[in-house]
Amino acid sequence: MKKIILTIVLATLCLFFRAKAQSQNNNIKPLTIGDTIPEAVWSMPLQVVNHPTGKKTITLNDYKGKLIILDFWATWCSACIGNIPKTSSLQKRFTNDLEIIMATREDQKTVQAFVEKIPNRTNETTIVNDTLFTSLFPHQIIPHYVWLSKSGVYLGATDIEALNNEHINNLLLHNSKLIHLKKDMDLSIPLYGSPDLPIEQTVFYSILVKGWNPGLPSGSRDIINKNNVIIGKIMTNSTFQDIYYRIAYGLLQETNTPSHPSSIRINIKNDDLFKKEYFNYEYRNITESHTSLYQELIRDLAKYSPYQVTFKKENRIILALVSKSNSHMTDSKPEEKISINLKRVIARLNNLSKEMPIVNETGITGEFNIRLSKSINNLDEANRELSDYGLKLVKKSRKMHLFVLTKKI
């Protein structure tokens, strides 16, 4: 079998955000740029909430002769919600010539409850239970803005950057072309790779692309093969700071080190490349022979980035969760039994500890009947409640892993 090793470094400029919306209606053919909206679509009833006159249904015919922007969103999409003030302002400015209609696949009850909680909300009409427009204009990432001309021609889809006064004026007055056209990328194939790339024969694949891409989500995901083995990582629309923090926490988890901020030392200051520039990064190694995937990521990124990682053990002061006395240790209050893995308790305690990591030295590795109050705000309060279960936090010196990031010399 012919094997392929591929490493790529690219630099581009791109832009925006998040989620997934796939067509469920196989009877509707997706439109391409330049197509005219089918006549039947104009008269189809569309269920809505938050209509300014209280209508429960609308049709596209209600807005014929206007420039129409379909704003695909969801109640869980923070970027979508953050864009609402901007789209609302544009709607008011171009009220006679423009109609921005929000659309979501979520149901009426979910959207109505969400809309009612928005302070100082305005009347942005929202289509709910949408399958029609998702089928006509399939996409993977939201926010997603579809533009329809006054004559009903599909002009294209964009990110939020295209929604501005100058661009809308040019479209209304001069029929100019759309800018910031958005094309969602297929994450089932290697990032920026060709569909013709023989994935099964590609032993190593690595790519780093500079710039925010509107066709990609923001975040991180594992690459998992057919044997359910994690063979790589994809990190998209992320700064170097985001990327290295994800690697740091992953490495700490691999080595059973508490995921505490004090276990990560970032010695980089006044560096816009580190904090402000966005990148899309993928690494995959199909050999399944990883001793440490995160160590592999560090070595791979060292080829591209101006930063270096040291991962070492050093003596540190920690807080150990211990039993006060084996004879007095109890696993529950009679009236408050709830079985919880102590890892969850340690994770919560680490969130409360600002200076020192907390480790489990009770000898208990499985389930333990314990319930801590939701109102606990500091370690003193936690220690008082832990005492009821025969547990306490004590300071100790231990050799612990430390993740250190510096600039290359």
C-alpha positions in Angstrom: 0.0 0.0 0.0 1.3 3.4 -1.0 1.7 5.6 2.1 1.5 9.4 2.0 2.9 11.9 4.5 1.7 15.4 4.1 2.6 18.6 5.9 1.3 21.9 4.8 1.7 25.5 6.1 -0.5 28.2 4.6 -1.4 31.8 5.3 -4.8 33.3 4.3 -7.3 35.8 5.6 -10.8 34.8 6.4 -13.6 35.5 9.0 -16.7 34.0 11.2 -18.9 31.4 13.5 -20.8 28.4 14.7 -23.2 25.3 14.4 -24.9 22.8 12.2 -28.0 22.8 10.1 -28.6 20.1 7.5 -31.4 19.5 5.1 -34.1 17.1 6.1 -36.3 17.7 3.1 -35.0 15.6 0.2 -37.8 16.8 -2.1 -36.5 20.3 -2.3 -33.5 21.0 -4.6 -30.9 23.4 -3.1 -30.5 26.7 -5.0 -27.3 28.0 -6.4 -26.3 31.6 -6.8 -28.3 33.2 -9.6 -31.3 30.9 -9.3 -34.7 32.4 -8.9 -36.9 31.5 -5.9 -39.5 29.0 -7.1 -43.0 30.6 -7.4 -44.5 28.0 -5.1 -42.1 29.0 -2.3 -43.4 32.6 -2.2 -46.9 31.5 -1.1 -45.9 28.8 1.4 -47.2 29.6 5.0 -44.3 30.0 7.4 -44.8 29.7 11.2 -43.4 32.6 13.0 -43.0 34.2 16.5 -42.3 37.8 17.6 -44.0 39.3 14.5 -44.5 43.1 15.0 -48.3 42.8 14.4 -48.7 39.4 16.2 -49.1 37.3 13.1 -48.6 33.5 13.6 -47.8 32.8 10.0 -46.3 34.8 7.1 -45.3 34.2 3.5 -42.4 35.5 1.4 -45.0 37.3 -0.7 -45.5 39.7 2.2 -42.0 41.1 1.4 -41.9 40.8 -2.4 -40.1 43.8 -3.9 -37.7 44.2 -1.0 -34.2 43.0 -0.5 -34.6 40.0 1.8 -32.0 38.6 4.2 -32.7 35.3 5.8 -30.8 35.2 9.1 -30.3 31.6 10.2 -29.7 31.3 13.9 -30.4 29.3 17.1 -31.1 30.1 20.7 -27.9 28.4 21.8 -25.7 30.3 19.3 -24.0 33.2 21.2 -22.6 34.7 18.0 -26.1 34.8 16.4 -27.6 36.5 19.5 -24.7 39.0 19.6 -25.5 40.0 16.1 -29.1 40.8 16.7 -28.6 44.5 17.7 -26.7 45.1 14.4 -29.4 43.4 12.2 -32.1 45.2 14.2 -30.4 48.6 13.5 -30.1 47.9 9.8 -33.7 46.8 9.6 -34.8 50.2 11.1 -32.5 52.1 8.8 -33.7 50.4 5.6 -37.3 49.7 6.7 -38.8 50.4 3.3 -36.4 48.5 1.2 -35.0 45.7 3.3 -36.5 42.8 5.3 -34.4 40.7 7.6 -36.2 37.6 8.6 -34.7 35.3 11.2 -35.1 31.5 10.7 -34.4 28.6 13.0 -35.1 24.9 13.1 -36.1 25.1 16.8 -39.7 24.8 17.8 -42.1 27.6 18.6 -42.2 27.0 22.3 -38.4 27.1 22.7 -38.0 30.3 20.6 -40.9 32.1 22.2 -39.6 31.4 25.7 -36.1 32.6 24.7 -37.4 35.8 23.0 -39.5 36.8 26.0 -36.3 36.8 28.2 -34.4 39.2 25.9 -34.3 42.6 27.7 -35.4 45.6 25.6 -36.2 43.2 22.7 -37.4 44.5 19.4 -39.7 42.7 16.9 -37.4 40.6 14.8 -39.7 38.2 13.1 -38.5 34.6 13.5 -39.5 31.6 11.4 -39.6 28.5 13.6 -39.6 24.8 12.8 -37.8 25.7 9.5 -37.0 22.9 7.0 -37.9 24.8 3.8 -35.1 27.4 3.8 -32.6 25.0 5.3 -33.3 22.7 2.4 -33.1 25.5 -0.2 -30.0 27.0 1.3 -28.1 24.2 3.1 -25.3 25.2 5.5 -23.3 23.8 8.4 -22.2 27.0 10.3 -24.4 29.7 11.9 -24.8 32.6 11.8 -25.6 32.3 8.1 -27.1 35.1 6.1 -28.8 34.4 2.8 -29.5 37.3 0.4 -32.5 37.5 -2.0 -32.8 40.3 -4.5 -35.9 42.4 -5.0 -36.7 40.2 -7.9 -36.3 37.0 -5.9 -32.9 36.0 -7.2 -30.5 34.1 -4.8 -27.5 36.4 -4.5 -25.4 34.3 -2.2 -24.7 33.7 1.5 -22.4 35.7 3.8 -21.2 36.2 7.3 -22.1 39.2 9.5 -19.3 41.4 8.0 -21.4 41.8 4.8 -24.3 43.4 6.7 -23.4 47.0 6.7 -24.8 50.3 5.4 -22.5 50.7 2.5 -22.9 47.2 1.2 -26.7 47.2 1.5 -26.9 50.7 -0.2 -24.8 49.4 -3.1 -27.0 46.4 -3.6 -30.2 48.5 -3.5 -28.9 51.3 -5.8 -26.4 49.6 -8.1 -27.2 45.9 -8.0 -23.5 45.3 -7.0 -22.2 41.8 -6.1 -22.1 40.4 -2.6 -18.9 40.7 -0.6 -17.7 38.2 2.1 -19.3 35.2 0.4 -19.4 32.3 2.9 -18.7 28.7 2.0 -19.0 26.1 4.8 -16.3 23.5 4.9 -16.7 19.8 5.2 -15.0 18.6 8.4 -15.3 14.9 7.4 -12.3 15.3 5.2 -8.9 16.8 6.2 -9.0 20.5 6.8 -8.4 22.3 3.5 -7.8 18.9 1.9 -9.2 17.8 -1.5 -11.9 15.2 -1.6 -9.5 13.3 -3.8 -6.9 12.9 -0.9 -6.7 9.2 0.0 -7.4 9.6 3.7 -7.0 5.9 4.6 -3.5 5.9 3.1 -2.5 9.3 4.6 -0.3 8.4 7.6 0.3 11.9 8.8 -1.5 15.1 7.9 -0.8 18.5 9.4 -1.9 22.0 8.3 -1.9 25.5 9.9 -3.9 28.2 8.1 -3.9 31.8 9.3 -7.2 33.8 9.5 -10.7 33.4 10.6 -12.8 31.3 8.2 -16.5 31.9 8.2 -17.1 28.4 6.9 -15.7 26.8 10.0 -17.0 26.6 13.6 -15.0 28.0 16.5 -13.5 25.5 18.8 -11.9 22.0 19.0 -12.9 18.5 18.1 -11.3 15.1 18.2 -10.6 13.1 15.0 -11.8 9.5 15.7 -11.1 6.5 13.4 -13.3 3.5 12.7 -11.9 1.7 15.8 -13.1 4.6 18.0 -9.4 5.6 18.6 -8.6 9.3 18.8 -6.0 9.9 16.1 -5.8 13.7 15.9 -7.3 17.1 16.6 -8.9 19.9 14.7 -8.8 23.4 16.2 -10.6 26.1 14.2 -11.0 29.8 14.4 -8.7 29.8 17.4 -5.8 32.0 18.6 -2.4 30.4 19.5 -3.4 31.2 23.1 -6.6 29.1 22.6 -4.7 26.3 20.9 -1.9 26.0 23.5 -4.3 26.2 26.5 -6.3 23.3 25.0 -3.1 21.3 24.6 -2.0 22.2 28.1 -5.3 21.0 29.7 -5.2 17.9 27.5 -1.6 17.1 28.6 -2.5 17.6 32.3 -5.4 15.2 31.9 -3.2 12.6 30.2 -0.8 12.7 33.1 -3.5 12.7 35.8 -2.4 16.2 36.9 -5.1 18.5 38.3 -6.4 20.8 35.6 -5.7 23.9 37.6 -4.5 27.3 36.3 -1.4 27.1 38.5 -0.3 24.1 36.5 0.0 26.2 33.3 2.6 29.0 33.0 2.3 31.2 30.0 5.4 33.4 29.8 4.3 35.5 26.8 3.5 39.2 27.0 2.5 41.9 24.5 2.2 39.5 21.6 -0.7 40.2 19.2 0.2 37.1 17.2 -0.5 35.0 20.3 -3.7 36.6 21.5 -5.3 38.3 18.5 -4.5 36.4 15.3 -6.8 33.5 14.4 -5.7 30.1 12.9 -7.2 26.8 11.7 -5.1 23.8 12.7 -5.4 20.1 12.1 -3.1 17.2 13.0 -3.8 13.5 12.4 -1.7 10.4 12.8 -3.5 7.2 11.7 -0.9 4.8 13.1 -2.7 4.6 16.5 0.7 4.4 18.2 0.4 7.5 20.2 2.3 7.6 23.5 0.8 11.1 23.9 -1.3 12.8 21.3 -0.7 16.2 23.0 3.1 15.7 23.0 2.7 15.1 19.3 0.7 18.3 18.9 3.4 20.2 20.7 6.2 18.8 18.4 4.1 19.5 15.3 3.2 23.0 16.2 6.9 23.7 17.0 7.5 23.5 13.2 5.1 26.4 12.6 4.8 28.6 15.7 7.4 30.9 17.3 6.6 29.3 20.7 8.1 26.4 22.7 6.7 24.2 25.4 8.4 22.7 28.4 6.5 20.0 30.4 8.3 19.1 33.5 7.8 18.0 37.1 8.7 20.3 40.0 8.1 20.5 43.7 4.9 22.4 44.4 2.7 23.1 47.4 -0.7 21.5 46.8 -3.9 20.9 48.8 -4.6 17.2 49.3 -8.0 15.8 50.0 -7.5 13.2 52.8 -9.5 11.3 55.3 -9.2 12.8 58.9 -9.2 9.3 60.3 -10.0 5.9 58.7 -12.0 5.0 61.7 -14.1 8.2 61.6 -14.5 8.4 57.8 -18.1 8.1 56.6 -19.4 8.1 53.1 -22.7 9.9 53.7 -25.0 11.9 55.8 -28.1 9.6 56.4 -30.5 12.2 55.1 -28.4 13.3 52.1 -27.2 10.2 50.2 -26.0 10.9 46.6 -23.3 8.8 44.9 -20.7 10.9 43.2 -17.3 10.1 41.7 -14.7 11.9 43.8 -13.2 13.2 40.5 -16.2 15.5 40.2 -15.7 16.8 43.8 -12.0 17.4 43.1 -12.9 19.3 39.9 -15.3 21.5 41.8 -12.8 22.2 44.6 -10.1 23.1 42.0 -12.6 25.7 40.7 -12.7 27.2 44.1 -8.9 27.1 44.7 -7.2 30.1 43.2 -3.5 29.4 44.1 -3.0 25.7 44.6 -4.1 22.5 42.8 -6.2 20.0 44.8 -5.5 16.3 44.5 -7.3 13.2 45.8 -5.2 11.4 48.4 -8.1 9.7 50.2 -7.4 6.3 48.5 -11.0 6.3 47.2 -11.0 6.0 43.4 -14.7 5.2 42.7 -18.1 6.4 43.8 -18.5 8.1 47.2 -21.8 9.2 48.8 -21.4 12.9 49.3 -23.3 16.1 48.7 -21.8 19.6 49.0 -23.9 22.7 49.1 -24.3 24.6 45.8 -23.8 27.8 47.8 -20.1 27.0 48.7 -18.0 29.9 47.6 -14.6 29.2 49.1 -12.3 26.5 50.5 -13.0 27.3 54.1 -16.7 26.6 53.6 -15.9 23.5 51.6 -13.6 22.2 54.4 -16.4 22.6 56.9 -18.8 20.5 54.8 -16.1 17.9 54.0 -15.5 17.4 57.7 -19.0 15.9 58.0 -17.8 13.1 55.7 -14.5 12.6 57.6 -12.6 14.5 54.9 -10.3 17.5 55.0 -7.9 19.5 52.8 -4.3 19.8 54.0 -1.3 21.5 52.5 1.5 19.2 51.2 4.6 19.3 49.0 4.4 17.1 45.9 6.2 16.7 42.6 3.7 17.8 40.0 3.7 18.4 36.3 4.0 22.0 35.1 3.2 23.2 31.5 5.4 26.2 30.6 5.1 28.1 27.3 7.7 30.6 26.2 8.8 32.3 23.0 11.6 30.6 21.1 14.9 32.3 21.5 
